[in-house]
Structures are given as structure tokens and as C-alpha cells.
Amino acid sequence: MINNDDKYYIEKVLKGHSDAYAFIINKYKSIAFTLALRVLRNREDAEEAAQDAFVKSYYALSEFNSKSAFSTWLYRIVYTCAISRLRQRKPAMRELDEETIESAGADFNDTNSALNKMKSEDQKHYVNLAMESLEEEDSLILTLYYQLEKSAEEIAQITGLTRSNVKIKLFRIRKKLQHTLENILKEEVYNLL
């Protein structure tokens, strides 16, 4: 399950060639920063959290087992570092409720058709605006699911949530995102008229 390039460089690092870790940093630094930024919403804090995650992962590299993807293991460390930094800023975090839902499907046809008619840059702009309005954890979960194409199981490993809770949150977050996009687009149309 581990990428051959990752495996090669991990083995080199474990054999004492610490300079081989530069490959891993270069490969994952952009997305590590993005994940930390989704949680922290502050560039400086996100940079520090990503750096902390790389340092921690370097020293814990011998603990990595190939049962999951290296990226999943690393993203879990990034997430943990970002949450730790966030907790330093926000003393209390809200607990997640554990209710279940019957169906995780939702109809986003209206919003999707409006987005499909826009230029790609405009779509990105409006989706980013909507993402910024979400809570940090919600934004992170969407990034993991859509941008990084992580499964609900992998997101659960990264965030420490249960798989069913990830599915519930994805359902709710998509609903929030849809509602936010609809409001943004309505406001844009109103401003044009």
C-alpha cells in the first residue's frame, strides 16, 4: 500500500541517510501546509504546524508500518499538530455528537448545475469562499475527501473520528457547503442586477 518512492526513501532514512528525508518533505510539504491551514486558518501557524509534523514524523519514522498509506500516516501527524496548535489558541473545543443517519445521499443538482456553467476560475473562487465559511474541521474533512481523495476510513484514521461519524459529517458538511454556495451565488446575482 506504500508508494515505491516513499518506501525507498523511508528505508534510506531508517538506514541512517537523513538527507533522504528531503524527498518526503518536498513531496508532501504543499499538502501538509494546506491541511494545517484548513484547520488553523493562519499561514504562520500552518507553516509551523507542518514543520512540527515533519520533525515528529522523522523521529517516529521507525514506528510507521505499511498497513496504511504513508500519506495517511503523515496527514494524521499534520492533523494532530494543527489541532494541538489550535487548542493553544482556543481553550475549549466542541464535542461531536454521535447520532446516525439513514442516508448519506443528497441532491445537489441545482447548485452543481449553476457551478458547471461558470468558468473554472470562478468555480474555484466561489468554492474557496464557501470553504472559508466552514469550521476548521469541516474544511479539513472536505479537503481530505475531495482534494486528496481519501476514503472515509482513511479520514477516520487521520482525524481520530469513527468511520460512521466521518460519513455523517461529510453529509452535513456538503449540505452546509451547498447552502453557503447558494447564498453566495444569489448575492452575486443580486449585485449584478
C-alpha positions, 0 to 999 in steps of 0.5 A: 500500500506504500508508494515505491518512492516513499518506501525507498526513501523511508528505508534510506532514512531508517538506514541512517541517510537523513538527507533522504528525508528531503524527498518526503518533505518536498513531496508532501510539504504543499499538502501538509501546509494546506491541511494545517491551514484548513484547520488553523486558518493562519499561514504562520501557524500552518507553516509551523504546524507542518514543520512540527509534523515533519520533525515528529514524523522523522523521529517516529519514522521507525514506528510507521508500518505499511498497513496504511498509506504513508500519506495517511500516516503523515496527514494524521501527524499534520492533523494532530499538530494543527489541532494541538496548535489550535487548542493553544489558541482556543481553550475549549473545543466542541464535542461531536455528537454521535447520532446516525443517519439513514442516508448519506445521499443528497441532491445537489443538482441545482447548485452543481448545475449553476457551478458547471456553467461558470468558468473554472476560475470562478468555480474555484473562487466561489468554492474557496469562499464557501470553504472559508465559511466552514469550521476548521474541521469541516474544511479539513474533512472536505479537503481530505475527501475531495482534494486528496481523495481519501476514503472515509476510513482513511479520514477516520484514521487521520482525524481520530473520528469513527468511520460512521461519524466521518460519513455523517459529517461529510453529509452535513458538511456538503449540505452546509457547503451547498447552502453557503454556495447558494447564498453566495451565488444569489448575492452575486446575482443580486449585485449584478442586477 
